[in-house]
Amino acid sequence: MALDGQRMTDLAILGLWLAGGAVGGLIYFRMVRQSAGLLLSGRRGAPLLGGALVLLRMAGIGGGLFLAAMQGAGPLLAAALGLLLGRHAVMRRAA
């Protein structure tokens, strides 16, 4: 079964969304760890910085998934799968 040029391009784009989602997941879940540590620390100003990181990571992941959704269902699903793969990698390192 031969793939034509358009189908190959579509698969490449989905692969890029998957990779972007994985990178986004790595960043997002590392920021979860950092913001939780800041929120629980007793240092002065740390809870405020932790709250700012929460807002930053929510805006970042929301914006990324919004851009993927604007491209269609395939890119959104690929980005979401990449996000889960990034989560898995961060959680495996934490254990």
N, C-alpha and C positions, 0 to 999 in steps of 0.2 A: 504494500500500500504506500504509494508515494504521496508526500505532503507538498502541496503547492506553496508558493511564496507567501501568500496572505496568511495561510494557516501557520506557517513557520514564524511569521512576524507576531501573530497573536500569541503563540506559545512563548516566544521570547519576552513579550510584554508581561505576560502572566508570571514568568520566572523573575522578572525584575520587581514586580509587585510583591512576590513571595520573599525575595531577598530584602526588599525595603521593609516589609513587615517584620522580618526576623531581626533586623537591626533596630527597628523601632521597639520591638519587644525587649531586646536586650537593654536598651537605654531606659525604657519605661520601668521595667522591674528592678533594675539597679537603683533607679531613683526612688522606687518604693522603699527599698531597704534604707537608703540614705535619709529619706524624709521621716521614716519611722524612728530611726536612731536619733534624729534631731528633735523630734517631738517628745521623745522620752528622756532626753538628756536634761540635766539640771543647769546647763550653762545659760548664761544671760543672753537673750535674743535668739537662742536656738529654736524655740518653738515657732517663732515668727518666720524664720528662714525655712523651717520644715513645712509650714503652711504654704509659703510661697512656692516651694518645690511641688507640693501637691497640685496647686493651681497650674503650674507650668507643665507638669506631666499630663494632666487632664486635657489642657488646651492642645498640647502637641499631638497626643494620640487621637484626640477628637478631630483635629485638623487633617491628620494623615488619613484617617478612615473616611472622612468627608471627601477628600480628593479622590480616594479610591472609588467611593460610591458614585462620584460624578462620572467616572469612566465606565461604570457598568457593574453588573453582578459578579462577573469573573474576576476582575481586579480586586473588588471588595472581598470576595471569598479568599483569594490568594493572599491578600494583605492580612486578613484575620488569621489564616493558617500560619503565616509567618510570625505573627504576634504570639501565637500559642507555642510555636517552636522556640522563639526567644525566651518565653516564660519557662519552658521546660529546661532550657540550658542554664538559666539563672538559678532556678530551683535546685537543679542537680548539683551545681557548684556550692550551694548553701548547705546541702545535706552532708 
